[in-house]
Amino acid sequence: MKAPHLILGIGELLWDVLPEGPLLGGAPANFTVMAGRLGDHAVILSRIGRDELGRNAVNILDPLPVDSGHLQVDPVHEQAA
């Protein structure tokens, strides 16, 4: 069996605010989740705020097949503007 590839999704992890409600997104994050679902070692490299939206993003990512252990938490910008 072939070893999984290391896939790094570098860039925005954001909330798309839609009429149906907010959805976690961002092209690098979406790509990384899909790579993880295909069996690769997928790592998201991004930065989130130390606020409810940041905590919700981590809670959504936790059960997915991605490594979110490299997310930085911004200590200065604790809440969205």
HTML snippet that shows the backbone in 3Dmol.js (N, CA, C, O; Angstrom):
<script src="https://3Dmol.org/build/3Dmol-min.js"></script>
<div id="view" style="width:600px;height:400px;position:relative"></div>
<script>
const pdb = `
ATOM      1  N   MET A   1       0.842  -1.191   0.000  1.00  0.00           N
ATOM      2  CA  MET A   1       0.000   0.000   0.000  1.00  0.00           C
ATOM      3  C   MET A   1       0.881   1.245   0.000  1.00  0.00           C
ATOM      4  O   MET A   1       1.872   1.317   0.726  1.00  0.00           O
ATOM      5  N   LYS A   2       0.517   2.199  -0.801  1.00  0.00           N
ATOM      6  CA  LYS A   2       1.269   3.444  -0.928  1.00  0.00           C
ATOM      7  C   LYS A   2       1.034   4.337   0.283  1.00  0.00           C
ATOM      8  O   LYS A   2      -0.092   4.457   0.767  1.00  0.00           O
ATOM      9  N   ALA A   3       2.108   4.964   0.768  1.00  0.00           N
ATOM     10  CA  ALA A   3       1.989   5.905   1.897  1.00  0.00           C
ATOM     11  C   ALA A   3       1.194   7.130   1.453  1.00  0.00           C
ATOM     12  O   ALA A   3       1.300   7.554   0.302  1.00  0.00           O
ATOM     13  N   PRO A   4       0.395   7.704   2.361  1.00  0.00           N
ATOM     14  CA  PRO A   4      -0.367   8.895   1.985  1.00  0.00           C
ATOM     15  C   PRO A   4       0.555  10.087   1.740  1.00  0.00           C
ATOM     16  O   PRO A   4       1.626  10.206   2.335  1.00  0.00           O
ATOM     17  N   HIS A   5       0.112  10.946   0.859  1.00  0.00           N
ATOM     18  CA  HIS A   5       0.837  12.191   0.600  1.00  0.00           C
ATOM     19  C   HIS A   5       0.583  13.174   1.738  1.00  0.00           C
ATOM     20  O   HIS A   5      -0.460  13.132   2.390  1.00  0.00           O
ATOM     21  N   LEU A   6       1.547  14.055   1.967  1.00  0.00           N
ATOM     22  CA  LEU A   6       1.364  15.150   2.916  1.00  0.00           C
ATOM     23  C   LEU A   6       0.816  16.336   2.130  1.00  0.00           C
ATOM     24  O   LEU A   6       1.479  16.849   1.229  1.00  0.00           O
ATOM     25  N   ILE A   7      -0.373  16.761   2.467  1.00  0.00           N
ATOM     26  CA  ILE A   7      -1.034  17.881   1.796  1.00  0.00           C
ATOM     27  C   ILE A   7      -1.145  19.027   2.787  1.00  0.00           C
ATOM     28  O   ILE A   7      -1.694  18.854   3.875  1.00  0.00           O
ATOM     29  N   LEU A   8      -0.628  20.199   2.423  1.00  0.00           N
ATOM     30  CA  LEU A   8      -0.700  21.387   3.268  1.00  0.00           C
ATOM     31  C   LEU A   8      -1.645  22.399   2.630  1.00  0.00           C
ATOM     32  O   LEU A   8      -1.425  22.843   1.503  1.00  0.00           O
ATOM     33  N   GLY A   9      -2.682  22.753   3.349  1.00  0.00           N
ATOM     34  CA  GLY A   9      -3.604  23.805   2.914  1.00  0.00           C
ATOM     35  C   GLY A   9      -3.215  25.082   3.628  1.00  0.00           C
ATOM     36  O   GLY A   9      -3.501  25.245   4.814  1.00  0.00           O
ATOM     37  N   ILE A  10      -2.566  25.987   2.915  1.00  0.00           N
ATOM     38  CA  ILE A  10      -2.037  27.215   3.515  1.00  0.00           C
ATOM     39  C   ILE A  10      -2.896  28.394   3.074  1.00  0.00           C
ATOM     40  O   ILE A  10      -3.008  28.674   1.881  1.00  0.00           O
ATOM     41  N   GLY A  11      -3.501  29.082   4.038  1.00  0.00           N
ATOM     42  CA  GLY A  11      -4.280  30.259   3.685  1.00  0.00           C
ATOM     43  C   GLY A  11      -5.522  30.399   4.529  1.00  0.00           C
ATOM     44  O   GLY A  11      -5.574  29.952   5.675  1.00  0.00           O
ATOM     45  N   GLU A  12      -6.519  31.027   3.945  1.00  0.00           N
ATOM     46  CA  GLU A  12      -7.674  31.441   4.726  1.00  0.00           C
ATOM     47  C   GLU A  12      -8.559  30.272   5.150  1.00  0.00           C
ATOM     48  O   GLU A  12      -8.834  29.341   4.392  1.00  0.00           O
ATOM     49  N   LEU A  13      -8.978  30.376   6.376  1.00  0.00           N
ATOM     50  CA  LEU A  13     -10.037  29.558   6.954  1.00  0.00           C
ATOM     51  C   LEU A  13     -11.055  30.587   7.411  1.00  0.00           C
ATOM     52  O   LEU A  13     -10.790  31.352   8.338  1.00  0.00           O
ATOM     53  N   LEU A  14     -12.206  30.613   6.779  1.00  0.00           N
ATOM     54  CA  LEU A  14     -13.135  31.708   7.032  1.00  0.00           C
ATOM     55  C   LEU A  14     -14.563  31.212   7.062  1.00  0.00           C
ATOM     56  O   LEU A  14     -14.869  30.070   6.716  1.00  0.00           O
ATOM     57  N   TRP A  15     -15.415  32.111   7.486  1.00  0.00           N
ATOM     58  CA  TRP A  15     -16.845  31.821   7.506  1.00  0.00           C
ATOM     59  C   TRP A  15     -17.506  32.493   6.316  1.00  0.00           C
ATOM     60  O   TRP A  15     -17.404  33.708   6.148  1.00  0.00           O
ATOM     61  N   ASP A  16     -18.186  31.705   5.488  1.00  0.00           N
ATOM     62  CA  ASP A  16     -19.021  32.246   4.422  1.00  0.00           C
ATOM     63  C   ASP A  16     -20.383  32.515   5.049  1.00  0.00           C
ATOM     64  O   ASP A  16     -21.038  31.589   5.526  1.00  0.00           O
ATOM     65  N   VAL A  17     -20.815  33.777   5.052  1.00  0.00           N
ATOM     66  CA  VAL A  17     -22.099  34.137   5.647  1.00  0.00           C
ATOM     67  C   VAL A  17     -23.136  34.154   4.530  1.00  0.00           C
ATOM     68  O   VAL A  17     -23.158  35.051   3.687  1.00  0.00           O
ATOM     69  N   LEU A  18     -23.990  33.142   4.551  1.00  0.00           N
ATOM     70  CA  LEU A  18     -24.990  32.944   3.509  1.00  0.00           C
ATOM     71  C   LEU A  18     -26.384  33.149   4.085  1.00  0.00           C
ATOM     72  O   LEU A  18     -26.554  33.128   5.304  1.00  0.00           O
ATOM     73  N   PRO A  19     -27.382  33.347   3.231  1.00  0.00           N
ATOM     74  CA  PRO A  19     -28.747  33.492   3.747  1.00  0.00           C
ATOM     75  C   PRO A  19     -29.192  32.290   4.585  1.00  0.00           C
ATOM     76  O   PRO A  19     -29.997  32.436   5.505  1.00  0.00           O
ATOM     77  N   GLU A  20     -28.667  31.100   4.264  1.00  0.00           N
ATOM     78  CA  GLU A  20     -29.029  29.889   5.009  1.00  0.00           C
ATOM     79  C   GLU A  20     -28.297  29.792   6.336  1.00  0.00           C
ATOM     80  O   GLU A  20     -28.634  28.961   7.179  1.00  0.00           O
ATOM     81  N   GLY A  21     -27.299  30.641   6.520  1.00  0.00           N
ATOM     82  CA  GLY A  21     -26.499  30.611   7.744  1.00  0.00           C
ATOM     83  C   GLY A  21     -25.024  30.514   7.419  1.00  0.00           C
ATOM     84  O   GLY A  21     -24.660  30.297   6.263  1.00  0.00           O
ATOM     85  N   PRO A  22     -24.163  30.673   8.421  1.00  0.00           N
ATOM     86  CA  PRO A  22     -22.724  30.638   8.175  1.00  0.00           C
ATOM     87  C   PRO A  22     -22.222  29.224   7.902  1.00  0.00           C
ATOM     88  O   PRO A  22     -22.663  28.258   8.524  1.00  0.00           O
ATOM     89  N   LEU A  23     -21.277  29.126   6.946  1.00  0.00           N
ATOM     90  CA  LEU A  23     -20.625  27.863   6.617  1.00  0.00           C
ATOM     91  C   LEU A  23     -19.125  28.072   6.655  1.00  0.00           C
ATOM     92  O   LEU A  23     -18.612  29.060   6.130  1.00  0.00           O
ATOM     93  N   LEU A  24     -18.425  27.139   7.277  1.00  0.00           N
ATOM     94  CA  LEU A  24     -16.973  27.219   7.324  1.00  0.00           C
ATOM     95  C   LEU A  24     -16.415  26.945   5.938  1.00  0.00           C
ATOM     96  O   LEU A  24     -16.840  26.004   5.269  1.00  0.00           O
ATOM     97  N   GLY A  25     -15.462  27.767   5.505  1.00  0.00           N
ATOM     98  CA  GLY A  25     -14.932  27.610   4.163  1.00  0.00           C
ATOM     99  C   GLY A  25     -13.567  28.229   4.008  1.00  0.00           C
ATOM    100  O   GLY A  25     -12.793  28.350   4.957  1.00  0.00           O
ATOM    101  N   GLY A  26     -13.299  28.615   2.785  1.00  0.00           N
ATOM    102  CA  GLY A  26     -11.989  29.099   2.371  1.00  0.00           C
ATOM    103  C   GLY A  26     -11.391  28.050   1.461  1.00  0.00           C
ATOM    104  O   GLY A  26     -11.363  26.874   1.824  1.00  0.00           O
ATOM    105  N   ALA A  27     -10.915  28.430   0.303  1.00  0.00           N
ATOM    106  CA  ALA A  27     -10.425  27.469  -0.684  1.00  0.00           C
ATOM    107  C   ALA A  27      -9.349  26.537  -0.123  1.00  0.00           C
ATOM    108  O   ALA A  27      -9.454  25.325  -0.313  1.00  0.00           O
ATOM    109  N   PRO A  28      -8.306  27.055   0.567  1.00  0.00           N
ATOM    110  CA  PRO A  28      -7.290  26.128   1.092  1.00  0.00           C
ATOM    111  C   PRO A  28      -7.872  25.127   2.094  1.00  0.00           C
ATOM    112  O   PRO A  28      -7.492  23.957   2.093  1.00  0.00           O
ATOM    113  N   ALA A  29      -8.783  25.581   2.939  1.00  0.00           N
ATOM    114  CA  ALA A  29      -9.390  24.684   3.919  1.00  0.00           C
ATOM    115  C   ALA A  29     -10.262  23.633   3.224  1.00  0.00           C
ATOM    116  O   ALA A  29     -10.198  22.453   3.569  1.00  0.00           O
ATOM    117  N   ASN A  30     -11.068  24.049   2.261  1.00  0.00           N
ATOM    118  CA  ASN A  30     -11.912  23.099   1.525  1.00  0.00           C
ATOM    119  C   ASN A  30     -11.061  22.059   0.813  1.00  0.00           C
ATOM    120  O   ASN A  30     -11.374  20.869   0.858  1.00  0.00           O
ATOM    121  N   PHE A  31      -9.998  22.489   0.161  1.00  0.00           N
ATOM    122  CA  PHE A  31      -9.095  21.578  -0.543  1.00  0.00           C
ATOM    123  C   PHE A  31      -8.474  20.575   0.427  1.00  0.00           C
ATOM    124  O   PHE A  31      -8.378  19.385   0.126  1.00  0.00           O
ATOM    125  N   THR A  32      -8.056  21.067   1.589  1.00  0.00           N
ATOM    126  CA  THR A  32      -7.391  20.207   2.558  1.00  0.00           C
ATOM    127  C   THR A  32      -8.348  19.155   3.108  1.00  0.00           C
ATOM    128  O   THR A  32      -7.972  17.992   3.258  1.00  0.00           O
ATOM    129  N   VAL A  33      -9.566  19.548   3.406  1.00  0.00           N
ATOM    130  CA  VAL A  33     -10.551  18.583   3.891  1.00  0.00           C
ATOM    131  C   VAL A  33     -10.795  17.499   2.843  1.00  0.00           C
ATOM    132  O   VAL A  33     -10.861  16.317   3.181  1.00  0.00           O
ATOM    133  N   MET A  34     -10.926  17.886   1.586  1.00  0.00           N
ATOM    134  CA  MET A  34     -11.158  16.898   0.538  1.00  0.00           C
ATOM    135  C   MET A  34      -9.964  15.966   0.374  1.00  0.00           C
ATOM    136  O   MET A  34     -10.145  14.772   0.134  1.00  0.00           O
ATOM    137  N   ALA A  35      -8.737  16.493   0.501  1.00  0.00           N
ATOM    138  CA  ALA A  35      -7.546  15.642   0.420  1.00  0.00           C
ATOM    139  C   ALA A  35      -7.538  14.636   1.562  1.00  0.00           C
ATOM    140  O   ALA A  35      -7.177  13.475   1.370  1.00  0.00           O
ATOM    141  N   GLY A  36      -7.939  15.083   2.757  1.00  0.00           N
ATOM    142  CA  GLY A  36      -8.034  14.160   3.882  1.00  0.00           C
ATOM    143  C   GLY A  36      -9.069  13.074   3.648  1.00  0.00           C
ATOM    144  O   GLY A  36      -8.852  11.914   4.001  1.00  0.00           O
ATOM    145  N   ARG A  37     -10.177  13.442   3.063  1.00  0.00           N
ATOM    146  CA  ARG A  37     -11.224  12.457   2.760  1.00  0.00           C
ATOM    147  C   ARG A  37     -10.768  11.437   1.726  1.00  0.00           C
ATOM    148  O   ARG A  37     -11.273  10.315   1.688  1.00  0.00           O
ATOM    149  N   LEU A  38      -9.816  11.827   0.893  1.00  0.00           N
ATOM    150  CA  LEU A  38      -9.270  10.911  -0.112  1.00  0.00           C
ATOM    151  C   LEU A  38      -8.135  10.047   0.440  1.00  0.00           C
ATOM    152  O   LEU A  38      -7.567   9.230  -0.284  1.00  0.00           O
ATOM    153  N   GLY A  39      -7.804  10.227   1.719  1.00  0.00           N
ATOM    154  CA  GLY A  39      -6.821   9.356   2.346  1.00  0.00           C
ATOM    155  C   GLY A  39      -5.442   9.936   2.549  1.00  0.00           C
ATOM    156  O   GLY A  39      -4.550   9.245   3.042  1.00  0.00           O
ATOM    157  N   ASP A  40      -5.244  11.192   2.179  1.00  0.00           N
ATOM    158  CA  ASP A  40      -3.935  11.810   2.381  1.00  0.00           C
ATOM    159  C   ASP A  40      -3.833  12.390   3.791  1.00  0.00           C
ATOM    160  O   ASP A  40      -4.843  12.610   4.460  1.00  0.00           O
ATOM    161  N   HIS A  41      -2.583  12.636   4.233  1.00  0.00           N
ATOM    162  CA  HIS A  41      -2.360  13.331   5.509  1.00  0.00           C
ATOM    163  C   HIS A  41      -2.521  14.817   5.204  1.00  0.00           C
ATOM    164  O   HIS A  41      -1.633  15.432   4.614  1.00  0.00           O
ATOM    165  N   ALA A  42      -3.638  15.386   5.600  1.00  0.00           N
ATOM    166  CA  ALA A  42      -3.995  16.755   5.238  1.00  0.00           C
ATOM    167  C   ALA A  42      -3.863  17.667   6.455  1.00  0.00           C
ATOM    168  O   ALA A  42      -4.414  17.381   7.518  1.00  0.00           O
ATOM    169  N   VAL A  43      -3.128  18.769   6.290  1.00  0.00           N
ATOM    170  CA  VAL A  43      -2.851  19.704   7.373  1.00  0.00           C
ATOM    171  C   VAL A  43      -3.322  21.097   6.978  1.00  0.00           C
ATOM    172  O   VAL A  43      -2.979  21.592   5.904  1.00  0.00           O
ATOM    173  N   ILE A  44      -4.110  21.728   7.847  1.00  0.00           N
ATOM    174  CA  ILE A  44      -4.546  23.105   7.608  1.00  0.00           C
ATOM    175  C   ILE A  44      -3.598  24.044   8.343  1.00  0.00           C
ATOM    176  O   ILE A  44      -3.398  23.916   9.550  1.00  0.00           O
ATOM    177  N   LEU A  45      -3.017  24.986   7.609  1.00  0.00           N
ATOM    178  CA  LEU A  45      -2.133  26.008   8.166  1.00  0.00           C
ATOM    179  C   LEU A  45      -2.811  27.353   7.992  1.00  0.00           C
ATOM    180  O   LEU A  45      -2.846  27.895   6.887  1.00  0.00           O
ATOM    181  N   SER A  46      -3.345  27.890   9.066  1.00  0.00           N
ATOM    182  CA  SER A  46      -4.078  29.147   8.999  1.00  0.00           C
ATOM    183  C   SER A  46      -4.057  29.797  10.375  1.00  0.00           C
ATOM    184  O   SER A  46      -3.383  29.320  11.288  1.00  0.00           O
ATOM    185  N   ARG A  47      -4.794  30.879  10.512  1.00  0.00           N
ATOM    186  CA  ARG A  47      -4.857  31.613  11.777  1.00  0.00           C
ATOM    187  C   ARG A  47      -6.315  31.961  12.042  1.00  0.00           C
ATOM    188  O   ARG A  47      -7.044  32.370  11.138  1.00  0.00           O
ATOM    189  N   ILE A  48      -6.730  31.793  13.290  1.00  0.00           N
ATOM    190  CA  ILE A  48      -8.098  32.087  13.672  1.00  0.00           C
ATOM    191  C   ILE A  48      -8.095  33.046  14.853  1.00  0.00           C
ATOM    192  O   ILE A  48      -7.084  33.207  15.536  1.00  0.00           O
ATOM    193  N   GLY A  49      -9.225  33.670  15.080  1.00  0.00           N
ATOM    194  CA  GLY A  49      -9.359  34.559  16.222  1.00  0.00           C
ATOM    195  C   GLY A  49      -9.642  33.775  17.495  1.00  0.00           C
ATOM    196  O   GLY A  49     -10.081  32.626  17.452  1.00  0.00           O
ATOM    197  N   ARG A  50      -9.384  34.413  18.619  1.00  0.00           N
ATOM    198  CA  ARG A  50      -9.676  33.805  19.928  1.00  0.00           C
ATOM    199  C   ARG A  50     -11.085  34.268  20.329  1.00  0.00           C
ATOM    200  O   ARG A  50     -11.267  35.000  21.301  1.00  0.00           O
ATOM    201  N   ASP A  51     -12.056  33.821  19.558  1.00  0.00           N
ATOM    202  CA  ASP A  51     -13.436  34.216  19.796  1.00  0.00           C
ATOM    203  C   ASP A  51     -14.344  33.031  19.494  1.00  0.00           C
ATOM    204  O   ASP A  51     -13.876  31.930  19.204  1.00  0.00           O
ATOM    205  N   GLU A  52     -15.639  33.273  19.567  1.00  0.00           N
ATOM    206  CA  GLU A  52     -16.596  32.186  19.357  1.00  0.00           C
ATOM    207  C   GLU A  52     -16.488  31.593  17.953  1.00  0.00           C
ATOM    208  O   GLU A  52     -16.590  30.377  17.789  1.00  0.00           O
ATOM    209  N   LEU A  53     -16.283  32.432  16.943  1.00  0.00           N
ATOM    210  CA  LEU A  53     -16.150  31.922  15.572  1.00  0.00           C
ATOM    211  C   LEU A  53     -14.915  31.036  15.434  1.00  0.00           C
ATOM    212  O   LEU A  53     -14.962  30.004  14.765  1.00  0.00           O
ATOM    213  N   GLY A  54     -13.825  31.431  16.057  1.00  0.00           N
ATOM    214  CA  GLY A  54     -12.619  30.612  16.020  1.00  0.00           C
ATOM    215  C   GLY A  54     -12.831  29.272  16.703  1.00  0.00           C
ATOM    216  O   GLY A  54     -12.423  28.233  16.184  1.00  0.00           O
ATOM    217  N   ARG A  55     -13.471  29.293  17.870  1.00  0.00           N
ATOM    218  CA  ARG A  55     -13.756  28.040  18.585  1.00  0.00           C
ATOM    219  C   ARG A  55     -14.704  27.155  17.782  1.00  0.00           C
ATOM    220  O   ARG A  55     -14.530  25.937  17.736  1.00  0.00           O
ATOM    221  N   ASN A  56     -15.701  27.760  17.154  1.00  0.00           N
ATOM    222  CA  ASN A  56     -16.631  26.984  16.328  1.00  0.00           C
ATOM    223  C   ASN A  56     -15.920  26.349  15.134  1.00  0.00           C
ATOM    224  O   ASN A  56     -16.235  25.222  14.754  1.00  0.00           O
ATOM    225  N   ALA A  57     -14.971  27.061  14.548  1.00  0.00           N
ATOM    226  CA  ALA A  57     -14.217  26.509  13.422  1.00  0.00           C
ATOM    227  C   ALA A  57     -13.463  25.257  13.857  1.00  0.00           C
ATOM    228  O   ALA A  57     -13.482  24.248  13.151  1.00  0.00           O
ATOM    229  N   VAL A  58     -12.810  25.309  14.995  1.00  0.00           N
ATOM    230  CA  VAL A  58     -12.062  24.148  15.493  1.00  0.00           C
ATOM    231  C   VAL A  58     -13.022  22.998  15.791  1.00  0.00           C
ATOM    232  O   VAL A  58     -12.715  21.844  15.490  1.00  0.00           O
ATOM    233  N   ASN A  59     -14.172  23.299  16.375  1.00  0.00           N
ATOM    234  CA  ASN A  59     -15.148  22.245  16.683  1.00  0.00           C
ATOM    235  C   ASN A  59     -15.653  21.551  15.428  1.00  0.00           C
ATOM    236  O   ASN A  59     -15.910  20.347  15.444  1.00  0.00           O
ATOM    237  N   ILE A  60     -15.798  22.297  14.348  1.00  0.00           N
ATOM    238  CA  ILE A  60     -16.241  21.697  13.082  1.00  0.00           C
ATOM    239  C   ILE A  60     -15.128  20.863  12.464  1.00  0.00           C
ATOM    240  O   ILE A  60     -15.391  19.801  11.900  1.00  0.00           O
ATOM    241  N   LEU A  61     -13.883  21.334  12.565  1.00  0.00           N
ATOM    242  CA  LEU A  61     -12.759  20.617  11.962  1.00  0.00           C
ATOM    243  C   LEU A  61     -12.392  19.343  12.719  1.00  0.00           C
ATOM    244  O   LEU A  61     -11.908  18.385  12.115  1.00  0.00           O
ATOM    245  N   ASP A  62     -12.614  19.319  14.025  1.00  0.00           N
ATOM    246  CA  ASP A  62     -12.164  18.190  14.856  1.00  0.00           C
ATOM    247  C   ASP A  62     -12.588  16.817  14.325  1.00  0.00           C
ATOM    248  O   ASP A  62     -11.745  15.923  14.254  1.00  0.00           O
ATOM    249  N   PRO A  63     -13.847  16.611  13.953  1.00  0.00           N
ATOM    250  CA  PRO A  63     -14.217  15.262  13.497  1.00  0.00           C
ATOM    251  C   PRO A  63     -13.822  14.958  12.043  1.00  0.00           C
ATOM    252  O   PRO A  63     -13.981  13.828  11.580  1.00  0.00           O
ATOM    253  N   LEU A  64     -13.314  15.955  11.336  1.00  0.00           N
ATOM    254  CA  LEU A  64     -12.960  15.759   9.927  1.00  0.00           C
ATOM    255  C   LEU A  64     -11.562  15.152   9.804  1.00  0.00           C
ATOM    256  O   LEU A  64     -10.759  15.257  10.730  1.00  0.00           O
ATOM    257  N   PRO A  65     -11.270  14.522   8.671  1.00  0.00           N
ATOM    258  CA  PRO A  65      -9.961  13.877   8.490  1.00  0.00           C
ATOM    259  C   PRO A  65      -8.862  14.874   8.112  1.00  0.00           C
ATOM    260  O   PRO A  65      -8.215  14.730   7.074  1.00  0.00           O
ATOM    261  N   VAL A  66      -8.658  15.884   8.959  1.00  0.00           N
ATOM    262  CA  VAL A  66      -7.607  16.877   8.740  1.00  0.00           C
ATOM    263  C   VAL A  66      -6.860  17.112  10.051  1.00  0.00           C
ATOM    264  O   VAL A  66      -7.408  16.927  11.138  1.00  0.00           O
ATOM    265  N   ASP A  67      -5.624  17.515   9.928  1.00  0.00           N
ATOM    266  CA  ASP A  67      -4.802  17.870  11.080  1.00  0.00           C
ATOM    267  C   ASP A  67      -4.930  19.380  11.268  1.00  0.00           C
ATOM    268  O   ASP A  67      -4.378  20.153  10.484  1.00  0.00           O
ATOM    269  N   SER A  68      -5.655  19.802  12.303  1.00  0.00           N
ATOM    270  CA  SER A  68      -5.827  21.228  12.564  1.00  0.00           C
ATOM    271  C   SER A  68      -4.919  21.694  13.698  1.00  0.00           C
ATOM    272  O   SER A  68      -5.101  22.788  14.233  1.00  0.00           O
ATOM    273  N   GLY A  69      -3.960  20.881  14.058  1.00  0.00           N
ATOM    274  CA  GLY A  69      -3.057  21.205  15.156  1.00  0.00           C
ATOM    275  C   GLY A  69      -2.085  22.328  14.864  1.00  0.00           C
ATOM    276  O   GLY A  69      -1.373  22.778  15.762  1.00  0.00           O
ATOM    277  N   HIS A  70      -2.043  22.788  13.627  1.00  0.00           N
ATOM    278  CA  HIS A  70      -1.139  23.872  13.259  1.00  0.00           C
ATOM    279  C   HIS A  70      -1.871  25.194  13.052  1.00  0.00           C
ATOM    280  O   HIS A  70      -1.309  26.135  12.492  1.00  0.00           O
ATOM    281  N   LEU A  71      -3.117  25.267  13.500  1.00  0.00           N
ATOM    282  CA  LEU A  71      -3.841  26.538  13.457  1.00  0.00           C
ATOM    283  C   LEU A  71      -3.263  27.461  14.524  1.00  0.00           C
ATOM    284  O   LEU A  71      -3.079  27.059  15.673  1.00  0.00           O
ATOM    285  N   GLN A  72      -2.984  28.679  14.139  1.00  0.00           N
ATOM    286  CA  GLN A  72      -2.549  29.681  15.097  1.00  0.00           C
ATOM    287  C   GLN A  72      -3.773  30.410  15.630  1.00  0.00           C
ATOM    288  O   GLN A  72      -4.720  30.673  14.888  1.00  0.00           O
ATOM    289  N   VAL A  73      -3.751  30.730  16.899  1.00  0.00           N
ATOM    290  CA  VAL A  73      -4.820  31.526  17.500  1.00  0.00           C
ATOM    291  C   VAL A  73      -4.255  32.913  17.750  1.00  0.00           C
ATOM    292  O   VAL A  73      -3.262  33.072  18.459  1.00  0.00           O
ATOM    293  N   ASP A  74      -4.889  33.905  17.168  1.00  0.00           N
ATOM    294  CA  ASP A  74      -4.424  35.288  17.266  1.00  0.00           C
ATOM    295  C   ASP A  74      -4.737  35.840  18.652  1.00  0.00           C
ATOM    296  O   ASP A  74      -5.910  35.993  18.994  1.00  0.00           O
ATOM    297  N   PRO A  75      -3.714  36.145  19.464  1.00  0.00           N
ATOM    298  CA  PRO A  75      -3.969  36.635  20.811  1.00  0.00           C
ATOM    299  C   PRO A  75      -4.354  38.123  20.847  1.00  0.00           C
ATOM    300  O   PRO A  75      -4.864  38.602  21.860  1.00  0.00           O
ATOM    301  N   VAL A  76      -4.120  38.839  19.771  1.00  0.00           N
ATOM    302  CA  VAL A  76      -4.397  40.278  19.745  1.00  0.00           C
ATOM    303  C   VAL A  76      -5.837  40.542  19.310  1.00  0.00           C
ATOM    304  O   VAL A  76      -6.530  41.363  19.911  1.00  0.00           O
ATOM    305  N   HIS A  77      -6.277  39.855  18.281  1.00  0.00           N
ATOM    306  CA  HIS A  77      -7.608  40.081  17.719  1.00  0.00           C
ATOM    307  C   HIS A  77      -8.551  39.017  18.250  1.00  0.00           C
ATOM    308  O   HIS A  77      -8.832  38.017  17.590  1.00  0.00           O
ATOM    309  N   GLU A  78      -9.025  39.257  19.449  1.00  0.00           N
ATOM    310  CA  GLU A  78      -9.853  38.251  20.108  1.00  0.00           C
ATOM    311  C   GLU A  78     -11.255  38.181  19.543  1.00  0.00           C
ATOM    312  O   GLU A  78     -11.914  37.151  19.684  1.00  0.00           O
ATOM    313  N   GLN A  79     -11.729  39.227  18.916  1.00  0.00           N
ATOM    314  CA  GLN A  79     -13.069  39.199  18.357  1.00  0.00           C
ATOM    315  C   GLN A  79     -13.049  39.789  16.968  1.00  0.00           C
ATOM    316  O   GLN A  79     -12.236  40.652  16.636  1.00  0.00           O
ATOM    317  N   ALA A  80     -13.982  39.287  16.161  1.00  0.00           N
ATOM    318  CA  ALA A  80     -14.098  39.815  14.800  1.00  0.00           C
ATOM    319  C   ALA A  80     -14.527  41.276  14.856  1.00  0.00           C
ATOM    320  O   ALA A  80     -15.269  41.688  15.747  1.00  0.00           O
ATOM    321  N   ALA A  81     -14.051  42.042  13.895  1.00  0.00           N
ATOM    322  CA  ALA A  81     -14.387  43.466  13.844  1.00  0.00           C
ATOM    323  C   ALA A  81     -15.779  43.683  13.308  1.00  0.00           C
ATOM    324  O   ALA A  81     -16.227  44.824  13.197  1.00  0.00           O
TER     325      ALA A  81
END
`;
const viewer = $3Dmol.createViewer("view");
viewer.addModel(pdb, "pdb");
viewer.setStyle({}, {cartoon: {color: "spectrum"}});
viewer.zoomTo();
viewer.render();
</script>
